[in-house]
């Protein structure tokens, strides 16, 4: 009989302690005007942010010789990502898709031959290379845009 009472007391103490610690979180959330779900979501976002801050994105590198008809575009991925790399004119119209899909981590190089998706040479002008990389298990992504001057 004493053992049963002792076990009930220990279980009661354990449950009480758990509820008290949960109550502290609830009270802190209520003081800030937030629900417990908002607090949990903030914790999740903070963990994702910390995970993404570990990634070191190197800047997009483009050979900027306007008289060369081929452009080397280099990028580095710290982890496997869904990548979209395209060339656009200054009005925002897509000229050429260079990369689209899941790409493994590491250094990568793409050569743009100053042609559009129809394989016709583009006219002289300013073009914009837009790079988007989204890690497959993350909410955040990396975007970058650089200008290219084409003179042929």
N, C-alpha and C positions, 0 to 999 in steps of 0.2 A: 504494500500500500504506500509506503514511504517513497519507494522508487518511482511509482506512478506520479505521485505529487511532485517529486523532484523533476521528473522529465517534463511534466506540464509546465512547471515554473521556468525551466530552461527554454522550452519552446516559446513560452510567453515573452520572456526577456529578448530572445532573438528576434521575434516578430516585432516587438515594440521598438527595438533598436532600428530595424529596417524601416519601419513606418516613420520614425522620428527623422531619419536621414532623408527620406523622401519628402517629408513635411518641410524640412529646411530648404530644399530645392524649390518646392511649391511656393513657400513664403517669399523666397528671393525673386522668383518669377512674378509673383503677384505684386510685389513692391515696384517692379519695373513695368507693370501693366501687361505682362506676357503670360501666356498659358504655358503649361508644362511642355506641350507639343512644340511651341515656338522655341523654347529653351533647348529641347532635344534637337530640333532642326539646326539651330545655331551651332551646336556642338558638332553635328554632322558636317556642316559647311566649313567649320574651322579645321576639321580633320582633312577634308578634301583640299582646302587651301594649303595646309601644311604639306600634304602629299605632293601637290603641284609645285610648291616652292622649291622642292628638291630638284626639279627639272632645270637644267641650264640650257636655255635656248641661245644658240649662236645666231648672230644676225645673218640675214639673207645676203649672199654675195653675188654680184652680177658684174661681168666684164663690161665696162662702160666705154668701149671704143665705138663711136657712132658710125665709123666707116667700115666696120667689120660686119659682114652679112650673117655671121653666126655669133650668138651670145651664150656664154657659159653661165649657168645659174647654179649656184651651189647652196645647199642647205644642210643643216645637221638636225637630227631627231634624237633626243635623249632616250626615248622609248618608242615602241611601235605606235603609230598614229594613223588616223584617217587623214589623208592629205589631199588638198585641192590646190593646184598651182596653175594659174592661168594668166594670159596676157589680154589686156583691155585697152581700148583707145581712150582718149581723154573725155569722151562723152559717156563712157561706161559700158559701151558695147563690147561683148566678149569677142576677141579676135582669134584666140587659140587656147585650147586646153592642153597643158603640157603634162600634168600628172593628176590622176583622180583615183583614189582608192587607198587601201591599207598598205603602208610602207613600214618596213622594219627599221629599227633604230640604227643610227650610224650616219656617216657622211654620204651625201648623194649629189650627183651632178646631172643636170639636164641641159641639152643644147637646143636653143631656139634658133631656127634658121631664118627668122624674120618673114615667116609665111603665116597665112591664116589657116583656119581649119580646112579650107578648100585647096590648100597648097599653092596659093597665089602669093607673090611677094606683096608685102604691105607697103603702102605709100610712105614717103618720108614724114616724120612727125614724132610726137611724144607719145609713148605707150607706158602703161602701168602694169607691173607684174604684181599680182596679188597672191600671197601665200597664206594658207590656212592649214593648221595642224591641230587635230583634236585627239588627245590620248583616248584609247578605247575604253578605259575604265575610269574616266574622269569627267567632271562636268565642265571643266575649263578648257579653253583652247588658246592657241597662239596665232595671232594674225600679224601680217606685215605687208607693207606695200612699198614698192620702189619704182622710180621713173626710169625709163630707157628712151634715149634719143636715137632715132634711126635716120641715117642719111645714106642714100645709096647712089 
